Amino acid sequence: MRKPIVLTRAILKKIVLTRPGRKGDNGRLLVAGGSKKYHGAPLLAIEAASRFVDLIYYYSPHAPNAQVKQKNKCFISVEKPNPNRVDCVLIGNGLDVNPENKRLVNQLLKKSKRAVLDAGAIRMAGSFEGTIVTPHAREFEDVFKLKASKANALRVAKQNNCVVLLKGKIDFIASPARVRENRTGNEVMTRGGTGDVLAGLCAALHCKNPAFESACAAAWINGRAGDKLKRRRRVFNAEDLARALPEALK
């Protein structure tokens, strides 16, 4: 059996994190998600992404509530999503699975240059081609009808010509030609919302970097931030994790 290739800090050398220049040079991201029940999920993704991109547009099919409006210093709320004005679209955080949202997901996919699919969008997408897909084990098994494993992550990536970031105790990141393991992270990161943080980070990096490298770097940075938090505080939540992402780069 081949020895697994495990991600290290070296992955940071393969991506561009930030660059000096004009507003927008570090990326423009559209986040499409949210619902009456799960309005916090896209906000966590935005919180994470805001550390790495210059502009974030947020669209939700559900009217924003007071909590969302209070957070809007990190993003520009839009009434209509326009994938043409951004580098990448993150779709699915907090999005209800229903026919109307299914149409939204697939319309965005048709118009997007780059896309990251998380949560509800994974269940509603008509195609995964060219995207980064970020399921946890249950989502992977429900959608692809395969056991969540490294071999099957690679299989799905090949079959769909996409990048799969399969989240778990060990993350498996697969493209049609390669697969990597990420072993940063810890048991505290099973708390709700940490997957939204990872998706936001992944989409932010994908604004200016290739899909496979973006997914690998996001998994490593997210896990390392969690490891640093655990050593310092022992307990933390998803919002703490989003704020700690820059610390993982030190």
Secondary structure in CASP SS format (residue, H / E / C, confidence):
PFRMAT SS
TARGET T0000
AUTHOR 0000-0000-0000
METHOD secondary structure of the structure
MODEL  1
M C 1.00
R C 1.00
K C 1.00
P C 1.00
I C 1.00
V E 1.00
L C 1.00
T C 1.00
R H 1.00
A H 1.00
I H 1.00
L H 1.00
K H 1.00
K H 1.00
I C 1.00
V C 1.00
L C 1.00
T C 1.00
R C 1.00
P C 1.00
G C 1.00
R C 1.00
K C 1.00
G C 1.00
D C 1.00
N C 1.00
G C 1.00
R E 1.00
L E 1.00
L E 1.00
V E 1.00
A E 1.00
G C 1.00
G C 1.00
S C 1.00
K C 1.00
K C 1.00
Y C 1.00
H C 1.00
G H 1.00
A H 1.00
P H 1.00
L H 1.00
L H 1.00
A H 1.00
I H 1.00
E H 1.00
A H 1.00
A H 1.00
S C 1.00
R C 1.00
F C 1.00
V C 1.00
D C 1.00
L E 1.00
I E 1.00
Y E 1.00
Y E 1.00
Y E 1.00
S C 1.00
P C 1.00
H C 1.00
A C 1.00
P C 1.00
N C 1.00
A H 1.00
Q H 1.00
V H 1.00
K H 1.00
Q H 1.00
K C 1.00
N H 1.00
K H 1.00
C H 1.00
F C 1.00
I E 1.00
S E 1.00
V C 1.00
E C 1.00
K C 1.00
P C 1.00
N C 1.00
P H 1.00
N H 1.00
R H 1.00
V C 1.00
D C 1.00
C E 1.00
V E 1.00
L E 1.00
I E 1.00
G C 1.00
N C 1.00
G C 1.00
L C 1.00
D C 1.00
V C 1.00
N C 1.00
P H 1.00
E H 1.00
N H 1.00
K H 1.00
R H 1.00
L H 1.00
V H 1.00
N H 1.00
Q H 1.00
L H 1.00
L H 1.00
K H 1.00
K H 1.00
S C 1.00
K C 1.00
R C 1.00
A E 1.00
V E 1.00
L E 1.00
D C 1.00
A C 1.00
G H 1.00
A H 1.00
I H 1.00
R H 1.00
M H 1.00
A C 1.00
G C 1.00
S C 1.00
F C 1.00
E C 1.00
G C 1.00
T C 1.00
I E 1.00
V E 1.00
T C 1.00
P C 1.00
H E 1.00
A H 1.00
R H 1.00
E H 1.00
F H 1.00
E H 1.00
D H 1.00
V H 1.00
F H 1.00
K C 1.00
L C 1.00
K C 1.00
A C 1.00
S C 1.00
K H 1.00
A H 1.00
N H 1.00
A H 1.00
L H 1.00
R H 1.00
V H 1.00
A H 1.00
K H 1.00
Q H 1.00
N H 1.00
N C 1.00
C C 1.00
V E 1.00
V E 1.00
L E 1.00
L E 1.00
K E 1.00
G C 1.00
K C 1.00
I C 1.00
D E 1.00
F E 1.00
I E 1.00
A E 1.00
S C 1.00
P C 1.00
A C 1.00
R C 1.00
V E 1.00
R E 1.00
E E 1.00
N E 1.00
R C 1.00
T C 1.00
G C 1.00
N C 1.00
E H 1.00
V H 1.00
M H 1.00
T H 1.00
R C 1.00
G C 1.00
G C 1.00
T H 1.00
G H 1.00
D H 1.00
V H 1.00
L H 1.00
A H 1.00
G H 1.00
L H 1.00
C H 1.00
A H 1.00
A H 1.00
L H 1.00
H H 1.00
C C 1.00
K C 1.00
N C 1.00
P C 1.00
A H 1.00
F H 1.00
E H 1.00
S H 1.00
A H 1.00
C H 1.00
A H 1.00
A H 1.00
A H 1.00
W H 1.00
I H 1.00
N H 1.00
G H 1.00
R H 1.00
A H 1.00
G H 1.00
D H 1.00
K H 1.00
L H 1.00
K H 1.00
R H 1.00
R H 1.00
R H 1.00
R C 1.00
V C 1.00
F C 1.00
N C 1.00
A H 1.00
E H 1.00
D H 1.00
L H 1.00
A H 1.00
R H 1.00
A H 1.00
L H 1.00
P H 1.00
E H 1.00
A H 1.00
L H 1.00
K C 1.00
END
